[in-house]
Amino acid sequence: MDSSFPERVLSVQSHVVYGYVGGKAAVFPLQCLGYDVDVVNTVHFSNHSGYGRSGGTRATAAELNAVFEGMERNELMVPTRLLTGYVPGAEGLSAVADLAHKLKNDHPDLIYLLDPVMGDAGKLYVAADVIPIYREMLPLSTIISPNWFEVETLTDIKLNDLPSLRKAISILHNTYRVPNVVISSIPLTPWLSAAIPPMIEQADDSEQLLCLASSSSPNPAQEQPIVYAQSVPLLPGYFSGVGDLFSALLLAHFSRPSNSAAPSTPENPPPRPVAHAAAHALATTHHILRLTHAHAVTLPEPERMPTDDEEDKKEPLRKTRRMRGRELRLVQGQAAIRGVGVDVRPMVAWEGFWDA
C-alpha cells in the first residue's frame, strides 16, 4: 500500500467468534498490510458451518441500515475501498447493494471488491433470490472474485470447455461491465489443462489448482480483455475461509493508477493491476495454507480423523476436532502476509485465449 495515500476499507461480511472465515479471515490481513478497516458483520456466529453445528444471529436489513445510517450521521462512512462478502438473504443483500450504489455515486474512485458468496461445488448455500441482486451489483464493482460455480451461477453458462469459459468471461465484462474478474481454486480438468499455456503448469506431476484473472481493455470495442493464469499445488484436506482471505489480499494488493508508472510499448505492455494483485494474493494464500496443513498433520490422531459422515453423525465432536485443527494459521503467518518469505510467481498472460 502507498503510505502517502491513507486507505480505509469498509468490510461487510460474516463474523465468527472462533476461527478464521469471513471478516475474521479478511480484516487481520488487511490491517497487516497497512489498511484501517471498518467492520460490519452480516452474521455473528460461534463458528463456521463446517463444524456441523453453530449458534448465533443473522443481521436483518433494518439492523444493517441502522449501522450504515449511524456511520453516515457521524461522518464516519469514509472508505476508499469496499469489500463485501457473505450476506445470507435477499433483504440484507439489498441493503448492502444500496450502500454500494451510494458510495460509488459519492466517491467514483472507490475501489470495490465484490465477492459474490453464493455456493460451491455445484450447490447454493444462500437463498436463490440473492442471484438477481448480485447481478445488479456487478456493474458497481472494480473487481469480482467468484469461484467456478459462482461464475456459472452469475452467467448461466456451464463451464465445460474453452468456448464456454470465453463466453462467461465476456458476459461478465460486456453485459455486466465488470472491469476485473478473478477466479481462484479452479480444478485443472483435462480440457482446461490441455488449453492453458505450458509455462503456467508446475514442473512436477502434483495435482494443481488454477487461478484466472481477466482485465477488460479501456477501449473494449477495439481490444479484447487480457487473461492471465497461474497455478499452485493442491493441498490435501478441507480448509475454510480461503476465499475470504484471498479476496482480502486481492483488494489489498490492487494498485491505483499511477502517473509515475514505467513507460510501456504496444509490444511490451505492463501487467494490469489485477495481475499483480492476483499473483500476490495467490502466493500468500497458498503460503498460509501450507502453514495450516503443516500444523494439522502434527495434531493428535483424534484431531486428524478422516471425514466419515456416518461416524461424524454418531459423534459430532469428531468433526469439531477435525475442523478446529484446520483453522487458517493467520497469526502465525503474519510475516508471510506482509510478504516475508513468500515466493510470488507472476501471473502469465494467456496468449491466444480469445482465438476461436
Disulfide bonds with the S-S distance in Angstrom:
none
